[in-house]
């Protein structure tokens, strides 16, 4: 049994479908079935039950844990050797939310790949809970998210403090303030008074998201009950709805960069951006990694490039 056999086994265990696993591996179903059968013969156990559908046996479930640890240790070893020899070969596995990734990676990744052409970059996208689970199980090396990180034994590197920004359709501002609209834009550019927007519709990220938790705590603190028109899983959707004049949204300042990526520059003319200056609305964007894992030179460099992008791209 070798590393290739373990990789094949883990993919079948993930898919629980020989056909899909074989397609992902670009090999025939028969070849993959033979690999699994040979492993079972070598270990003298059944790793899968074949009917009524493919599922792991107890022995197979144990091998998932063991094979994951073996391949992870091997990957860490190759990374260490690469650093020693300055070959910088290996894999950097990043966990990040879709919106953070859209805001950061187009700027960071090209430079990283230019400096480390032999390093494979792997991306996992999910919410904070999913990212922590991936980190806990060793399936990613770094995660970029907002504090707090709830899991233990994680080292945190601060990237930037993020203000929450109120994105208000300009037509709303005009309707509310009339001839004083421009005067209020100047005033609110230093900090918005949330109470003014009590009668206006809001479009927010769904509950369970950490940014939404901060927003809800802020609302509660100021006894503000938003006229909630729509909730969505995606911050980009909330910004699109705000641009369309459907409602006001709130998001971290960093996420405003996604407007320029997903829309024409002229669409930002449809929105006013007012910061929420209450200290409770300041969130910290961080990199998290497990203390018990080796952090490669190229992982350190990726963190440096991310910090530089955040400093130069501060909106």
C-alpha positions in Angstrom: 0.0 0.0 0.0 1.4 3.4 -0.9 0.4 7.1 -0.8 -1.5 6.8 -4.1 -3.6 4.0 -2.8 -4.5 6.1 0.3 -5.4 9.1 -1.9 -7.7 6.9 -4.0 -9.3 5.4 -1.0 -10.0 8.8 0.6 -11.6 10.1 -2.5 -13.9 7.0 -2.7 -14.7 7.5 1.0 -15.6 11.1 0.3 -17.8 10.4 -2.7 -19.1 7.0 -1.7 -19.6 6.5 -5.4 -17.0 4.7 -7.6 -18.2 6.3 -10.8 -17.8 9.9 -9.5 -14.5 9.1 -7.8 -13.1 7.6 -10.9 -14.2 10.6 -13.0 -12.4 13.0 -10.5 -9.3 10.8 -10.7 -9.4 10.5 -14.5 -9.1 6.7 -14.3 -11.5 3.9 -15.2 -14.0 2.6 -12.7 -12.5 -0.9 -13.1 -9.0 0.4 -12.3 -10.3 2.2 -9.2 -12.3 -0.8 -8.0 -9.1 -2.9 -8.4 -7.1 -0.5 -6.2 -9.7 -0.7 -3.5 -10.0 -4.5 -3.7 -6.2 -4.9 -3.5 -6.1 -2.7 -0.4 -8.8 -4.9 1.2 -6.8 -8.0 0.4 -3.6 -6.5 1.8 -5.3 -5.4 5.0 -7.5 -8.5 5.2 -10.6 -6.4 6.0 -13.6 -5.0 4.1 -13.3 -1.2 3.8 -16.7 -0.7 2.1 -20.1 -2.5 2.0 -21.3 -2.6 -1.5 -25.1 -2.9 -1.0 -27.6 -1.5 -0.8 -25.3 1.4 -1.5 -21.6 2.0 -1.0 -20.8 2.9 2.6 -17.7 2.7 4.9 -17.3 -0.2 7.3 -15.9 0.3 10.8 -12.5 -0.6 9.5 -12.9 1.8 6.6 -13.9 4.6 8.9 -10.7 4.0 10.9 -8.6 4.1 7.8 -10.1 7.5 6.8 -8.7 8.9 10.0 -5.4 7.1 9.7 -4.9 7.8 6.0 -5.7 11.5 6.5 -3.1 11.8 9.2 -0.5 9.9 7.2 -0.9 12.0 4.1 -1.0 15.2 6.2 2.3 14.3 7.9 3.8 13.5 4.6 2.7 16.8 3.1 4.2 18.7 6.1 7.4 16.8 5.7 7.7 17.7 2.0 7.0 21.3 2.9 9.8 21.3 5.5 12.2 19.7 3.1 11.3 22.2 0.4 12.0 25.1 2.8 15.3 23.5 3.8 16.4 23.1 0.2 14.7 26.4 -0.9 12.8 24.5 -3.6 9.6 25.9 -2.2 7.5 23.0 -3.6 4.3 21.9 -1.9 0.7 22.9 -1.4 -0.8 25.9 0.3 -4.4 25.2 1.3 -6.4 28.3 2.2 -9.9 28.5 3.7 -11.7 31.8 3.2 -15.3 33.1 2.7 -16.4 33.6 -0.9 -16.7 37.4 -0.4 -13.3 37.8 1.3 -11.8 35.7 -1.4 -13.3 37.8 -4.1 -12.0 41.0 -2.4 -8.5 39.7 -1.7 -7.3 36.9 -4.0 -7.4 38.7 -7.4 -4.7 41.0 -6.0 -2.7 38.6 -3.8 -2.7 35.3 -5.8 -1.0 36.5 -9.0 2.0 37.9 -7.0 2.1 34.7 -4.9 2.1 32.4 -7.9 4.8 34.6 -9.6 7.1 34.1 -6.5 6.2 30.5 -5.9 5.4 28.8 -9.3 6.1 25.3 -7.9 3.6 25.7 -5.0 0.1 24.4 -5.7 -2.6 26.6 -4.3 -5.8 25.0 -3.0 -8.9 27.0 -2.0 -11.8 26.1 0.3 -14.7 28.5 0.5 -17.2 28.5 3.4 -18.5 30.4 6.4 -16.5 30.8 9.6 -17.9 27.6 11.2 -17.0 25.6 8.1 -13.5 27.2 7.9 -12.8 26.3 11.5 -13.9 22.7 10.9 -11.6 22.4 7.9 -8.7 23.8 9.9 -9.4 21.5 12.9 -9.3 18.5 10.6 -6.1 19.5 8.8 -7.7 20.0 5.5 -6.5 23.6 5.2 -3.3 25.3 6.4 -4.6 28.8 6.9 -8.0 30.4 7.3 -8.8 34.1 6.7 -11.9 35.2 8.7 -13.2 37.7 11.2 -12.6 37.1 14.9 -13.4 35.4 17.1 -12.1 32.0 16.1 -13.8 29.6 18.4 -11.6 26.6 18.2 -8.6 26.0 20.6 -4.9 25.7 19.8 -5.1 28.3 17.0 -2.5 31.0 16.5 -4.0 34.3 15.1 -2.2 37.0 13.1 -4.1 40.3 12.8 -4.6 41.6 9.3 -6.7 44.7 9.6 -9.5 46.3 11.6 -12.7 46.6 9.6 -15.4 49.2 10.0 -18.9 48.2 9.1 -20.3 50.4 6.3 -23.9 51.4 5.7 -24.5 51.1 1.9 -27.5 53.4 1.2 -29.1 53.8 -2.2 -28.6 57.5 -3.1 -32.3 57.8 -4.0 -33.1 57.0 -0.3 -30.7 59.7 0.9 -32.4 62.2 -1.6 -35.9 61.2 -0.5 -35.1 61.5 3.2 -33.2 64.8 3.2 -34.3 66.6 0.1 -32.3 69.8 -0.4 -30.1 68.9 2.6 -29.0 65.5 1.0 -25.5 66.6 0.1 -25.0 68.3 3.5 -26.1 65.1 5.2 -23.8 63.0 3.0 -20.8 65.1 4.3 -22.0 64.7 7.9 -22.6 61.0 7.7 -19.3 60.4 5.9 -17.8 60.7 9.4 -20.3 58.4 11.0 -24.0 57.6 10.3 -26.9 58.0 12.7 -28.7 54.7 12.3 -31.9 56.0 13.8 -32.5 58.2 10.7 -33.0 55.0 8.6 -35.8 53.5 10.8 -38.4 53.6 8.1 -36.2 52.4 5.2 -36.1 48.8 4.0 -32.9 46.7 4.8 -31.3 43.8 2.9 -29.0 41.8 5.2 -26.8 38.8 5.4 -28.6 35.9 7.1 -28.3 35.1 10.8 -25.5 32.7 11.7 -22.9 34.9 9.9 -20.4 36.6 12.3 -20.9 40.0 10.6 -24.7 39.6 11.0 -24.1 38.9 14.7 -22.2 42.2 15.1 -24.9 44.0 13.2 -27.7 42.5 15.4 -25.8 43.4 18.6 -25.4 47.0 17.3 -29.1 47.2 16.4 -30.0 45.9 19.9 -27.7 48.4 21.6 -29.4 51.3 19.9 -32.9 49.8 20.1 -33.1 49.8 16.4 -35.5 47.4 14.7 -34.8 47.3 10.9 -37.5 47.1 8.4 -36.1 43.8 7.0 -37.1 43.2 3.4 -34.7 40.4 2.5 -32.1 38.1 4.0 -29.5 36.3 1.9 -26.5 34.0 2.3 -24.2 36.2 0.2 -22.9 39.7 0.9 -22.4 40.3 -2.8 -26.2 39.8 -3.3 -27.0 42.3 -0.6 -24.8 44.9 -2.3 -26.4 44.2 -5.6 -29.8 44.7 -4.0 -28.7 48.0 -2.5 -27.3 49.1 -5.9 -30.7 48.3 -7.4 -32.4 50.6 -4.9 -34.2 47.7 -3.1 -32.8 48.3 0.4 -30.0 49.4 2.6 -27.3 46.9 3.5 -24.4 46.8 6.0 -21.0 45.1 5.3 -17.3 45.2 6.2 -15.4 47.9 4.4 -13.3 45.3 2.6 -16.3 43.8 0.9 -16.9 47.1 -1.0 -14.0 46.1 -3.2 -16.2 43.3 -4.7 -18.5 46.0 -6.3 -15.6 47.1 -8.6 -14.9 43.4 -9.5 -18.5 42.3 -10.2 -20.0 45.5 -11.5 -19.0 48.5 -13.8 -17.5 51.3 -11.9 -20.4 53.6 -12.6 -22.8 51.5 -10.4 -21.1 52.8 -7.3 -22.6 56.1 -8.2 -25.9 54.7 -7.1 -24.8 54.2 -3.4 -23.8 56.3 -0.5 -21.3 54.7 1.9 -21.6 55.8 5.6 -19.4 54.2 8.3 -20.7 53.0 11.6 -18.2 54.4 14.1 -19.4 52.7 17.2 -16.5 50.6 18.7 -18.8 47.5 18.8 -19.0 47.5 15.0 -15.2 47.3 14.5 -14.3 43.7 13.5 -10.8 42.3 13.2 -9.8 40.4 10.0 -7.2 37.7 10.9 -5.3 34.7 9.6 -5.6 31.6 11.7 -3.4 28.5 11.7 -2.9 25.5 14.0 -0.1 25.8 16.5 0.8 22.1 16.1 1.4 22.4 12.4 4.5 23.5 10.5 4.0 26.9 8.8 6.0 27.0 5.6 8.0 29.9 4.2 5.5 30.4 1.4 2.6 30.4 3.8 4.4 33.3 5.7 4.9 35.1 2.4 1.2 34.7 1.5 0.3 36.3 4.8 2.7 39.2 4.1 1.3 39.7 0.6 -2.3 39.7 2.1 -1.3 42.4 4.6 0.3 44.5 1.8 -2.8 44.2 -0.3 -5.0 45.3 2.6 -2.8 48.3 3.4 -2.5 49.6 -0.2 -6.2 48.8 -1.0 -7.8 50.5 2.0 -11.0 52.1 0.7 
